[in-house]
Amino acid sequence: MPFFGVPMSLGTDYIYCLTSNSFLGFKCPFNYLVGFIKDYIQSACFYDIIKYMQDTVDITIVGAGVVGLAVAAQVASRNRQVYVLERHETFGRETSSRHSGVIHSGIYYPEGSLKAKLCVAGNDSLYQLFQMSSIGYRRLGKLIVATGDEEAVELEILLERGNRNSVCGLRMLSRQELKKIEPNIEGVAAILSPSTGIVDSHALMKYFVARAKSQAAQIAYLTEVTGIGKVADGYQVEVKDSDGVFSFATRVLINCAGLGSDKLAEMAGIDLDSAGYRLHYCKGEYFSVAGGKNRLVNRLIFPVPPPEVTGVGIHVVLDLDSRMRLGPSIQYVESIDYVVNDEHKQLFYDSVKGFLPFIDYDDLEPEMAGIRPKLQAPGEDIRDFVIRDEGDKGLPGFINLIGIESPGLTAAPAIAGYVGAVVDEILNG
């Protein structure tokens, strides 16, 4: 019997999850679904608790993606009432489950930016966390490959930026050095980034859920915020679930709503255009690579990012099972959909053929797509994360996290620490 559209096969170790979380039609362990059911039952019980509460709760976090869950794990404690509200049936249903799964080093981002500082700190925090947990990861390393002299000049600039950002272990490779470690890659030079890797993002989110719940945080799924009102000691939050609409009060409200974070800020009374908070959806498609070509590379392979592109370029991603895919592309869109256009295969082929000469056109098959919440519109300069308490807008205790795209996954534990310090100041100040 299907559970929320997910076919169940209780007699096997694996099931096919067609709608749940990040699996998107791929085979996944049955215990993932068991955890999903347990979370749903627990959150259903929570609805009844929150509806009849009379007191103001301490902290409410909107959004159960990787960043919202990391924040919950950071701020939760036994002497605080902490609630996470998620409009989907489980965690990580949007940006947090539709990405490359890369642990970035911090080389790309402007010096002094939150993206640079939090990515570098998050990279270190994640590898420390992996040593103390069973979260799947591989520290593969990454090559950023220049295919011509002009790109080689850009590599030098990129290397200098990475060093200023305190990225550890970066090294410029000559063509001969590149060929020695990756004989099937074509390029005139490359940057080796040894701290880049990949992570099982679902397992990472499960870890944050468990850690938050161990400190008495509650997560309510299928619960959508429909209104926010400023009150004397915090915020009155109106929510809608399967039973209807109700509201409760919270001292601190943290906006981790990802693709909907600008709308939540607007709900609280912030003018998006004057604040510069309006999001622009950017779709990224991925194509899988067949023919056993995954055996021809040992690391993640990236191009030199084109200066006019607000991303790192279509690159090689290897997952924990060594499956190989290419992506993501960049396409600004007006609405959210996850359909991969097969006609874009030529774009992918042309984008990587220069440094991946072993790729054939027929190796590529459409796989998946994700949407990134970018603050910059097409043609605009790259924008930094927005992470701030909105006290100067008359909204003290309302903490916005807007435009948390890449490297949000890598930066998640560092973002959580950053937000945690702000929360401590609000509640203890």
Backbone torsions as a table, in degrees:
resi	resn	phi	psi	omega
1	MET	NA	129.1	-176.5
2	PRO	-71.1	144.3	175.9
3	PHE	-116.0	111.4	-175.9
4	PHE	52.3	42.3	176.4
5	GLY	78.4	7.4	-179.3
6	VAL	-102.4	112.1	178.3
7	PRO	-61.6	132.4	-177.7
8	MET	-110.1	137.2	175.2
9	SER	-128.4	91.5	-172.0
10	LEU	-72.1	-15.8	-176.7
11	GLY	-89.3	3.0	-178.7
12	THR	-126.6	166.4	178.9
13	ASP	-80.0	-17.1	-175.9
14	TYR	-128.9	155.3	174.8
15	ILE	-133.6	169.1	171.8
16	TYR	-106.3	115.0	-178.6
17	CYS	-93.3	107.5	-176.2
18	LEU	-87.1	-21.6	-177.9
19	THR	-131.7	-13.9	-171.4
20	SER	-83.3	131.1	173.2
21	ASN	44.5	-131.6	-166.9
22	SER	-94.5	6.6	-167.7
23	PHE	-82.5	-27.6	164.9
24	LEU	50.9	41.5	177.9
25	GLY	97.2	-3.3	-179.6
26	PHE	-90.7	158.0	177.3
27	LYS	-68.3	136.0	-180.0
28	CYS	-145.2	155.4	-177.0
29	PRO	-62.2	142.8	-178.2
30	PHE	-61.5	-30.9	-177.9
31	ASN	-65.3	-21.6	174.4
32	TYR	-63.0	-42.2	180.0
33	LEU	-68.2	-36.6	177.2
34	VAL	-59.5	-45.1	177.8
35	GLY	-62.0	-38.3	177.9
36	PHE	-60.6	-44.7	179.5
37	ILE	-65.2	-42.9	179.4
38	LYS	-60.8	-43.5	179.3
39	ASP	-62.2	-40.1	-179.1
40	TYR	-64.6	-43.8	-179.8
41	ILE	-63.7	-44.0	-179.7
42	GLN	-63.2	-41.9	-179.0
43	SER	-70.9	-31.0	176.7
44	ALA	-62.5	-40.6	176.6
45	CYS	-63.9	-33.9	-178.0
46	PHE	-65.6	-32.2	179.0
47	TYR	-54.5	-44.8	-177.9
48	ASP	-66.3	-33.7	178.9
49	ILE	-66.6	-50.2	-171.2
50	ILE	-70.5	-30.0	-178.0
51	LYS	-65.3	-29.5	-174.0
52	TYR	-108.7	11.2	178.2
53	MET	-72.5	140.9	179.1
54	GLN	-102.3	-29.1	-175.2
55	ASP	-85.7	159.4	172.7
56	THR	-76.5	129.4	178.7
57	VAL	-80.2	166.0	-175.5
58	ASP	-80.0	-53.4	-172.2
59	ILE	-137.8	131.5	172.1
60	THR	-122.8	128.9	179.4
61	ILE	-112.4	127.1	178.9
62	VAL	-101.7	115.1	178.9
63	GLY	113.7	121.0	-179.8
64	ALA	-112.5	49.1	166.2
65	GLY	-85.5	-171.9	-175.6
66	VAL	-62.5	-36.0	-179.2
67	VAL	-73.1	-45.0	178.1
68	GLY	-60.1	-39.5	-179.9
69	LEU	-71.4	-37.8	176.5
70	ALA	-63.8	-40.4	177.3
71	VAL	-63.5	-43.6	178.6
72	ALA	-59.0	-44.9	179.5
73	ALA	-62.9	-32.9	-178.4
74	GLN	-74.5	-44.3	-171.2
75	VAL	-90.7	-14.8	-176.8
76	ALA	-69.3	142.7	172.5
77	SER	-158.5	163.5	-175.5
78	ARG	-65.5	-22.7	-179.9
79	ASN	-99.8	16.1	175.6
80	ARG	-126.4	145.0	170.8
81	GLN	-94.7	111.3	-175.9
82	VAL	-122.6	127.6	-179.2
83	TYR	-127.7	139.3	174.6
84	VAL	-113.6	127.6	179.4
85	LEU	-109.5	127.6	-178.3
86	GLU	-133.3	127.5	-175.1
87	ARG	-77.5	-19.4	177.8
88	HIS	-87.7	175.5	-174.5
89	GLU	-79.4	-11.4	175.4
90	THR	-158.4	-177.2	-174.1
91	PHE	-82.3	159.3	170.9
92	GLY	63.6	39.8	-174.1
93	ARG	-88.4	-9.3	-175.4
94	GLU	-118.3	-114.9	-174.7
95	THR	-58.4	-33.8	-174.9
96	SER	-69.1	-11.8	179.9
97	SER	-120.2	4.6	-177.2
98	ARG	-130.7	77.5	-174.0
99	HIS	-158.2	-174.5	-177.5
100	SER	-80.8	-18.1	-177.3
101	GLY	71.0	24.2	-175.8
102	VAL	-88.6	136.4	168.7
103	ILE	-89.9	105.1	-175.5
104	HIS	-80.1	158.1	-178.4
105	SER	-91.5	-29.3	-177.7
106	GLY	107.2	15.6	-174.6
107	ILE	-75.1	-27.1	-168.0
108	TYR	-84.6	-20.6	-160.5
109	TYR	-95.9	148.2	-177.1
110	PRO	-56.7	140.9	-179.5
111	GLU	-57.8	133.4	178.1
112	GLY	85.9	-8.2	-179.7
113	SER	-74.5	157.7	174.5
114	LEU	-60.8	-37.8	179.2
115	LYS	-59.0	-43.8	-179.2
116	ALA	-68.1	-51.8	-175.0
117	LYS	-65.0	-44.3	-176.1
118	LEU	-76.1	-28.2	176.4
119	CYS	-68.6	-46.9	179.8
120	VAL	-62.0	-44.8	179.2
121	ALA	-67.0	-39.9	-179.9
122	GLY	-66.8	-37.4	177.0
123	ASN	-57.3	-48.5	179.7
124	ASP	-64.5	-42.2	-178.9
125	SER	-64.0	-39.9	-178.8
126	LEU	-63.7	-46.2	-178.5
127	TYR	-65.4	-33.3	173.8
128	GLN	-65.5	-42.0	179.4
129	LEU	-61.8	-40.8	-177.9
130	PHE	-62.4	-31.1	179.3
131	GLN	-69.0	-19.8	-176.7
132	MET	-108.9	9.2	-175.1
133	SER	-144.1	177.7	178.2
134	SER	-102.8	17.6	179.9
135	ILE	-64.3	130.4	-179.3
136	GLY	-73.3	134.5	177.5
137	TYR	-158.8	163.9	172.4
138	ARG	-143.3	124.3	177.9
139	ARG	-89.3	78.8	-171.4
140	LEU	-77.7	-32.1	-168.3
141	GLY	84.9	162.9	-175.6
142	LYS	-138.9	146.2	171.2
143	LEU	-115.7	130.3	170.8
144	ILE	-104.4	113.9	-164.9
145	VAL	-106.8	128.5	173.0
146	ALA	-96.0	132.0	-178.3
147	THR	-103.1	-0.3	178.9
148	GLY	-157.1	175.8	-175.3
149	ASP	-65.8	-38.0	179.6
150	GLU	-63.8	-42.4	177.9
151	GLU	-67.5	-31.1	177.7
152	ALA	-63.9	-36.5	175.0
153	VAL	-64.2	-41.4	177.5
154	GLU	-63.6	-34.4	176.9
155	LEU	-60.0	-41.4	179.9
156	GLU	-61.8	-41.5	178.2
157	ILE	-64.6	-41.8	-179.8
158	LEU	-65.3	-41.3	178.8
159	LEU	-62.4	-42.5	178.9
160	GLU	-62.4	-42.1	178.7
161	ARG	-63.0	-44.5	178.9
162	GLY	-60.8	-40.6	177.9
163	ASN	-65.2	-39.2	177.2
164	ARG	-65.4	-29.2	178.5
165	ASN	-83.0	3.1	179.3
166	SER	65.1	33.8	173.4
167	VAL	-74.5	128.6	-173.4
168	CYS	-82.0	139.9	165.4
169	GLY	80.3	7.8	-178.9
170	LEU	-64.5	141.6	-178.5
171	ARG	-149.0	134.8	176.0
172	MET	-83.4	133.1	179.6
173	LEU	-112.7	139.3	171.3
174	SER	-75.9	174.6	177.2
175	ARG	-59.7	-40.9	-178.1
176	GLN	-66.9	-41.0	178.9
177	GLU	-66.8	-37.6	176.4
178	LEU	-61.6	-48.0	-177.7
179	LYS	-63.9	-29.8	-178.7
180	LYS	-66.9	-37.6	-177.1
181	ILE	-98.6	-22.6	177.5
182	GLU	-138.6	79.5	-173.0
183	PRO	-64.4	-18.5	-176.9
184	ASN	-95.6	2.8	178.9
185	ILE	-99.2	138.2	-179.5
186	GLU	-106.0	127.6	177.8
187	GLY	-175.7	162.1	179.2
188	VAL	-94.6	-18.2	178.5
189	ALA	-168.0	166.3	179.6
190	ALA	-158.9	153.8	169.4
191	ILE	-99.3	129.8	173.2
192	LEU	-96.0	124.2	177.0
193	SER	-115.7	95.9	-173.7
194	PRO	-72.6	-17.0	-177.0
195	SER	-89.1	-0.8	177.1
196	THR	-78.2	143.4	-179.8
197	GLY	-156.0	-164.3	177.3
198	ILE	-134.1	155.9	-176.0
199	VAL	-141.7	149.1	169.8
200	ASP	-76.8	96.1	-173.4
201	SER	-66.5	-30.6	177.2
202	HIS	-65.3	-43.6	178.2
203	ALA	-64.7	-36.6	177.3
204	LEU	-63.8	-43.2	178.1
205	MET	-65.5	-40.0	176.3
206	LYS	-59.9	-38.3	177.5
207	TYR	-61.5	-46.4	-179.8
208	PHE	-64.6	-38.0	176.6
209	VAL	-60.0	-49.4	-178.0
210	ALA	-62.6	-40.8	-179.2
211	ARG	-66.8	-41.4	178.5
212	ALA	-64.3	-44.4	-178.8
213	LYS	-67.5	-30.6	178.7
214	SER	-65.8	-19.0	176.9
215	GLN	-106.3	24.5	171.5
216	ALA	74.7	13.7	172.8
217	ALA	-69.3	148.5	178.6
218	GLN	-115.2	142.6	177.6
219	ILE	-120.0	124.7	178.7
220	ALA	-110.2	111.4	176.6
221	TYR	-88.8	167.3	-178.4
222	LEU	52.6	37.2	-178.1
223	THR	-129.2	112.3	-174.2
224	GLU	-108.8	132.0	176.3
225	VAL	-75.4	127.4	-178.3
226	THR	-117.6	-8.7	179.4
227	GLY	-164.6	147.4	177.0
228	ILE	-135.4	127.1	178.4
229	GLY	-127.7	136.6	176.8
230	LYS	-77.1	130.1	175.2
231	VAL	-125.8	174.4	-170.3
232	ALA	-55.8	-44.6	-174.2
233	ASP	-111.0	25.3	178.5
234	GLY	150.1	-125.4	-173.7
235	TYR	-140.7	140.3	170.7
236	GLN	-95.5	120.2	-174.6
237	VAL	-109.9	121.6	176.5
238	GLU	-96.0	131.5	-179.1
239	VAL	-131.7	157.1	178.7
240	LYS	-124.7	131.7	172.4
241	ASP	-131.6	-167.6	-175.7
242	SER	-65.5	-19.5	179.8
243	ASP	-92.5	-8.6	-179.9
244	GLY	132.6	-153.4	-175.5
245	VAL	-114.3	136.7	175.0
246	PHE	-149.8	172.8	-178.5
247	SER	-140.9	161.0	176.6
248	PHE	-151.8	166.0	-178.3
249	ALA	-106.8	145.9	178.8
250	THR	-139.9	143.5	178.4
251	ARG	-74.5	-43.1	-179.8
252	VAL	-121.7	134.2	178.9
253	LEU	-123.7	121.1	-175.4
254	ILE	-113.3	121.9	-176.4
255	ASN	-92.6	98.7	175.6
256	CYS	-117.2	38.6	-169.7
257	ALA	-83.6	7.3	171.9
258	GLY	59.1	-117.0	-178.2
259	LEU	-62.8	-22.0	179.2
260	GLY	-105.1	13.0	-174.1
261	SER	-68.2	-32.7	177.3
262	ASP	-68.5	-38.4	179.1
263	LYS	-66.1	-35.0	178.0
264	LEU	-67.9	-40.1	176.4
265	ALA	-61.4	-41.4	177.7
266	GLU	-63.6	-37.7	178.4
267	MET	-59.9	-32.0	-179.7
268	ALA	-82.0	-5.2	176.0
269	GLY	108.0	9.9	-179.8
270	ILE	-89.1	131.4	175.4
271	ASP	-77.4	113.8	-171.4
272	LEU	-64.4	-39.5	-175.4
273	ASP	-73.4	-41.5	178.6
274	SER	-69.3	-32.1	178.3
275	ALA	-81.5	-16.4	-176.3
276	GLY	75.2	30.8	-174.5
277	TYR	-103.9	0.0	-177.0
278	ARG	-69.6	128.4	-178.3
279	LEU	-88.1	154.1	175.8
280	HIS	-125.8	122.1	-177.7
281	TYR	-74.5	129.9	178.9
282	CYS	-124.1	115.2	-176.7
283	LYS	-86.9	136.2	176.0
284	GLY	-125.0	122.0	179.9
285	GLU	-98.8	155.7	176.7
286	TYR	-128.7	142.3	172.8
287	PHE	-119.6	135.1	175.2
288	SER	-79.2	157.7	-179.7
289	VAL	-118.0	121.0	-177.5
290	ALA	-101.2	-168.8	174.2
291	GLY	77.5	17.9	179.7
292	GLY	70.2	15.5	-177.4
293	LYS	-69.1	-16.9	177.6
294	ASN	-60.7	-23.1	-178.8
295	ARG	-77.9	-5.2	-175.5
296	LEU	-94.0	-3.5	176.3
297	VAL	-133.3	151.4	-179.6
298	ASN	-112.4	-10.7	-175.3
299	ARG	-134.4	173.1	170.3
300	LEU	-74.8	134.2	-176.6
301	ILE	-118.3	121.1	-177.6
302	PHE	-119.2	149.2	171.7
303	PRO	-82.9	170.3	167.7
304	VAL	-71.2	125.2	-175.6
305	PRO	-63.4	128.4	174.8
306	PRO	-61.1	137.3	-175.1
307	PRO	-62.5	-27.1	-177.3
308	GLU	-87.8	-0.6	-175.7
309	VAL	-104.2	133.1	-179.9
310	THR	-90.2	60.6	179.5
311	GLY	-171.5	-171.3	-176.8
312	VAL	-103.5	3.1	178.3
313	GLY	89.9	158.2	178.1
314	ILE	-66.5	124.0	-172.8
315	HIS	-134.2	171.3	178.1
316	VAL	-85.6	127.5	174.8
317	VAL	-120.1	130.8	171.8
318	LEU	-111.1	132.0	178.2
319	ASP	-91.5	-175.4	-175.2
320	LEU	-65.6	-20.6	176.3
321	ASP	-96.3	10.6	179.2
322	SER	69.5	13.4	171.7
323	ARG	-65.9	145.1	-175.0
324	MET	-113.8	135.7	174.2
325	ARG	-144.5	164.6	178.8
326	LEU	-117.9	142.0	177.3
327	GLY	154.7	-176.1	-11.0
328	PRO	-90.0	155.9	170.7
329	SER	-79.3	179.7	179.3
330	ILE	-130.8	120.4	178.1
331	GLN	-148.1	111.1	176.6
332	TYR	-69.8	134.1	-176.8
333	VAL	-133.1	159.8	-179.7
334	GLU	-89.0	-26.6	-177.4
335	SER	-136.4	165.0	-175.8
336	ILE	-90.7	122.1	167.4
337	ASP	-149.2	156.2	-173.7
338	TYR	-117.7	26.0	178.5
339	VAL	-81.1	133.0	176.1
340	VAL	-95.2	125.3	-178.8
341	ASN	-83.6	114.2	-178.1
342	ASP	-61.9	-23.5	179.9
343	GLU	-68.7	-13.1	179.2
344	HIS	-84.1	1.5	-179.5
345	LYS	-57.5	-39.5	-178.9
346	GLN	-62.9	-40.4	177.5
347	LEU	-59.0	-44.1	179.9
348	PHE	-65.2	-45.0	180.0
349	TYR	-60.2	-47.7	-179.1
350	ASP	-64.8	-33.7	-176.2
351	SER	-68.3	-30.0	-173.3
352	VAL	-111.9	-10.8	-173.4
353	LYS	-59.4	-31.9	-177.5
354	GLY	-64.0	-37.9	-179.0
355	PHE	-109.3	-8.1	175.4
356	LEU	-122.0	72.0	-173.4
357	PRO	-65.3	-15.4	-178.4
358	PHE	-83.4	-6.6	179.9
359	ILE	-77.2	130.0	172.8
360	ASP	-105.7	151.6	-178.7
361	TYR	-55.2	-41.9	-176.4
362	ASP	-74.7	-6.7	175.7
363	ASP	-72.0	-20.4	-169.2
364	LEU	-92.7	134.8	176.0
365	GLU	-135.9	140.5	178.3
366	PRO	-59.2	136.7	-179.4
367	GLU	-121.0	-64.2	-175.8
368	MET	-156.9	172.9	176.9
369	ALA	-143.2	155.5	175.0
370	GLY	-136.7	167.7	179.0
371	ILE	-121.5	130.0	178.3
372	ARG	-105.6	137.1	179.7
373	PRO	-88.7	90.4	-176.6
374	LYS	-91.6	139.3	174.6
375	LEU	-82.0	-27.0	179.6
376	GLN	-86.6	136.9	174.2
377	ALA	-78.7	168.3	177.9
378	PRO	-54.7	132.3	178.5
379	GLY	87.5	-9.6	-179.8
380	GLU	-88.8	160.7	177.3
381	ASP	-67.3	154.6	179.7
382	ILE	-61.6	135.3	179.1
383	ARG	-103.4	153.1	178.8
384	ASP	-85.8	166.3	170.8
385	PHE	-56.9	145.7	165.0
386	VAL	-102.2	115.0	175.1
387	ILE	-137.4	103.2	-174.1
388	ARG	-160.7	148.2	168.1
389	ASP	-77.6	134.9	-172.8
390	GLU	-94.8	34.9	179.3
391	GLY	-59.6	-34.6	-179.4
392	ASP	-73.2	-7.9	174.1
393	LYS	-103.1	13.9	-178.7
394	GLY	79.3	18.2	-177.5
395	LEU	-127.9	60.8	178.8
396	PRO	-64.1	139.4	-178.3
397	GLY	86.2	-2.0	173.5
398	PHE	-101.7	109.1	-174.2
399	ILE	-106.1	117.7	-179.2
400	ASN	-95.6	134.7	167.1
401	LEU	-123.0	103.5	-172.5
402	ILE	-128.1	142.2	-178.9
403	GLY	74.0	31.7	-179.2
404	ILE	-86.5	79.7	174.4
405	GLU	-100.0	-158.1	175.5
406	SER	-59.1	133.1	11.3
407	PRO	-97.9	49.2	-175.5
408	GLY	-59.5	-38.8	178.9
409	LEU	-61.9	-49.6	179.3
410	THR	-62.8	-41.7	-174.5
411	ALA	-79.0	-7.9	-170.3
412	ALA	-49.8	-50.2	-179.7
413	PRO	-65.0	-33.5	178.3
414	ALA	-73.5	-37.9	173.8
415	ILE	-59.7	-42.5	179.7
416	ALA	-60.6	-42.8	177.5
417	GLY	-64.2	-39.6	178.6
418	TYR	-62.2	-48.4	179.8
419	VAL	-67.2	-38.7	179.2
420	GLY	-57.8	-39.2	178.5
421	ALA	-65.7	-38.0	177.4
422	VAL	-65.6	-43.2	179.6
423	VAL	-62.7	-44.1	179.3
424	ASP	-59.1	-40.5	179.7
425	GLU	-65.5	-38.3	179.9
426	ILE	-68.6	-48.7	-174.4
427	LEU	-77.6	-28.6	-176.5
428	ASN	-104.2	-7.8	-176.0
429	GLY	-79.2	NA	NA
